[in-house]
Amino acid sequence: MADVIHPFYESHRDALEAAMRHRLDLAETLLRERAQLTDIEAIRQEVMAAFEIVLTQMPYVGGDTSRMSDFFMRLLGFMAISRVLRRRGVAPSVIGEIERDIYQAQLLTVPEADRLAAGLHFMSAENQALMREQAAMSASADHQKAYPADFAYDFVESGPGDSFEFGINYTACGFCKFAASHGDQEILPNICGLDFVAYASRAIRLERTQTLAGGADHCNFRFSRIVPDPKT
């Protein structure tokens, strides 16, 4: 079964492959200028082949019933890019910079109104209520037994004097588990670095001072709204 894509991800294959091809289009100049790579078409083919492998490795964590399924689908494709560039001798830090710029460029192709609407939804009371429920489910013994490759996290309420609106403490990281299972520890921090551009594109400020990938006992995500400057 190692080479079989889970039916949930198979049903999203066309969209996932289209997103990867878009990323590679955006990557061409970055690969030439920052990684001094010129055989872009060969790299494109290698990355898409590596992505097919990633699809077979992508853990199923409940499909539409788990908010983390979307995180795996949006971000694990970058593991394919990282694997190919690392094999070609590109330093992990440079790979991380390239991937952040690719992801930011891709996110900014979404109309601003749609991105801001998504940000408002994420910060809404309704979504916070859903995340409380999902957090409780994620940390339950039954869920972790059924989906051992999933994240586990706690919802963090803000208190008097806090500068954030709410937070999430990830006590188990699906990306860390994935990296440990497939030998991707060296390139794992690249995935962590994508969080900041993802939230900023929706006018959400993410503050985070520690990660499980960096050796902490949890990742401390703290969220607040970015208020536009009326002078700009």
C-alpha positions in Angstrom: 0.0 0.0 0.0 3.0 2.3 0.2 2.6 3.4 -3.4 -1.2 4.0 -3.2 -2.6 7.5 -2.9 -5.4 7.7 -0.4 -8.8 8.2 -2.1 -9.3 11.5 -0.3 -6.2 12.9 -1.8 -6.8 11.2 -5.1 -10.1 13.1 -5.4 -8.1 16.4 -5.1 -5.2 15.3 -7.4 -6.0 17.6 -10.3 -6.1 20.7 -8.0 -3.0 19.7 -6.1 -1.0 19.1 -9.3 -2.2 22.4 -10.8 -1.0 24.2 -7.7 2.4 22.5 -8.0 2.8 23.5 -11.6 1.9 27.0 -10.7 4.5 27.1 -8.1 7.1 25.9 -10.5 6.1 28.6 -13.0 6.7 31.2 -10.2 10.0 29.5 -9.2 11.8 29.8 -12.5 13.5 33.2 -11.9 14.2 32.4 -8.3 15.9 29.1 -9.2 18.1 30.8 -11.7 19.1 33.8 -9.6 19.3 32.4 -6.1 20.2 28.7 -6.7 22.2 29.2 -9.9 20.2 26.4 -11.6 19.6 26.6 -15.3 18.0 23.3 -16.3 14.6 24.4 -15.2 12.6 22.0 -17.3 14.5 19.0 -15.9 13.9 20.4 -12.3 10.2 20.8 -13.1 10.0 17.1 -14.2 11.9 16.0 -11.1 9.7 18.0 -8.7 6.5 16.6 -10.3 7.8 13.1 -10.0 8.8 13.8 -6.4 5.3 15.2 -5.7 3.8 11.9 -6.9 5.8 10.2 -4.2 4.7 12.7 -1.6 1.1 12.1 -2.5 1.5 8.4 -1.7 3.1 9.4 1.6 0.6 12.0 2.6 -1.1 10.8 5.8 -4.9 10.6 6.0 -6.1 12.4 9.1 -9.9 12.4 8.6 -10.4 14.2 5.4 -13.1 16.9 5.5 -13.7 16.3 9.1 -10.3 17.6 10.1 -9.0 21.1 9.4 -5.5 19.8 9.2 -6.2 17.8 6.0 -6.1 21.2 4.2 -2.7 22.0 5.8 -1.2 18.7 4.5 -2.6 19.3 1.0 -1.4 23.0 0.8 2.0 22.6 2.2 3.4 19.0 1.8 4.0 19.7 -1.9 6.9 21.9 -0.8 8.6 18.8 0.5 8.9 17.7 -3.1 10.6 20.9 -4.1 12.9 20.8 -1.1 13.9 17.2 -1.8 14.8 17.9 -5.4 16.7 21.1 -4.6 18.6 19.4 -1.7 19.7 16.6 -4.0 21.0 19.3 -6.3 23.2 20.8 -3.6 21.1 23.8 -2.7 21.5 24.8 0.9 18.3 24.3 3.1 18.3 28.0 4.1 18.3 29.1 0.4 15.6 26.5 -0.4 13.5 28.0 2.5 13.9 31.5 1.1 12.9 30.4 -2.4 9.9 28.5 -1.1 8.6 31.4 1.0 8.8 33.7 -2.0 7.1 31.2 -4.3 4.3 30.7 -1.7 3.8 34.4 -1.2 3.6 35.1 -4.9 1.1 32.2 -5.3 -1.0 33.5 -2.4 -1.0 37.0 -3.8 -2.5 35.9 -7.1 -5.8 35.5 -5.1 -7.8 38.7 -5.3 -7.2 40.9 -2.2 -10.9 41.0 -1.4 -11.0 37.2 -1.2 -7.9 37.0 0.9 -9.2 39.6 3.4 -12.6 37.8 3.5 -10.8 34.6 4.3 -8.8 36.3 7.1 -12.0 37.8 8.6 -13.5 34.3 8.6 -10.5 32.8 10.3 -10.6 35.4 13.1 -14.4 35.2 13.5 -16.1 34.0 16.6 -17.7 31.2 14.6 -14.3 29.9 13.4 -12.8 30.1 16.8 -15.7 28.0 18.2 -15.0 25.4 15.5 -11.2 25.4 16.4 -12.0 24.8 20.0 -14.0 21.8 19.0 -11.3 20.6 16.6 -8.6 21.1 19.2 -10.5 19.0 21.8 -10.9 16.3 19.1 -7.3 16.4 18.0 -5.9 15.8 21.5 -8.3 12.9 22.3 -7.0 9.4 22.7 -9.5 8.1 20.2 -8.4 10.5 17.5 -4.7 10.0 18.0 -5.2 6.3 17.9 -7.2 6.5 14.7 -4.9 9.1 13.1 -1.5 8.8 14.7 0.1 11.0 12.0 -2.1 14.0 12.8 -1.5 17.1 14.7 -2.6 17.6 18.3 -3.3 21.1 19.7 -4.9 23.2 22.3 -6.9 26.4 21.8 -5.5 29.3 23.8 -7.8 32.1 25.0 -6.4 35.6 25.2 -6.4 37.2 28.6 -6.1 40.8 30.0 -3.0 42.5 28.7 -2.5 40.0 25.9 -1.7 41.4 22.5 -3.3 38.5 20.6 -6.9 37.6 20.0 -6.5 33.9 20.3 -3.8 31.2 20.0 -3.1 27.6 19.3 -0.5 25.5 21.0 0.5 22.5 18.8 1.7 19.7 21.0 2.2 17.3 18.2 3.0 18.2 14.6 2.0 16.3 11.6 4.8 17.8 9.5 7.4 16.7 12.2 6.0 13.2 12.1 6.1 13.2 8.3 9.7 14.4 8.2 10.8 11.8 10.8 9.1 9.0 8.8 10.7 10.0 5.5 14.1 11.4 6.4 13.1 15.1 5.8 14.3 16.6 9.1 16.8 18.8 7.4 14.3 20.5 5.2 11.4 20.5 7.8 12.0 24.1 8.9 11.1 25.2 5.4 7.5 24.2 6.0 7.5 26.1 9.3 8.6 29.2 7.5 5.6 29.2 5.2 3.2 29.9 8.1 4.0 33.6 8.3 3.4 34.5 4.7 0.2 32.4 4.6 -1.4 34.3 7.5 0.0 37.7 6.4 -1.6 37.3 3.0 -5.0 37.3 4.8 -4.1 40.3 7.0 -3.5 38.2 10.0 -0.4 38.7 12.2 1.2 35.5 13.4 3.5 35.6 16.4 5.5 32.5 17.2 8.6 32.2 19.3 9.1 28.4 19.4 8.4 25.3 17.4 8.4 21.5 17.9 10.7 21.3 14.9 13.1 23.6 16.8 13.1 21.3 19.9 10.4 23.0 22.0 7.6 21.1 23.6 5.0 22.9 21.6 4.6 25.5 18.8 3.0 28.7 20.2 0.9 30.3 17.5 -0.7 33.6 18.4 -3.0 35.5 16.1 -4.2 39.0 15.8 -5.6 41.2 13.0 -3.4 43.4 10.9 -5.2 46.8 10.8 -4.6 48.7 7.5 -2.8 52.0 7.8 -5.4 54.6 6.7 -2.6 56.8 5.3 -1.6 54.1 2.8 
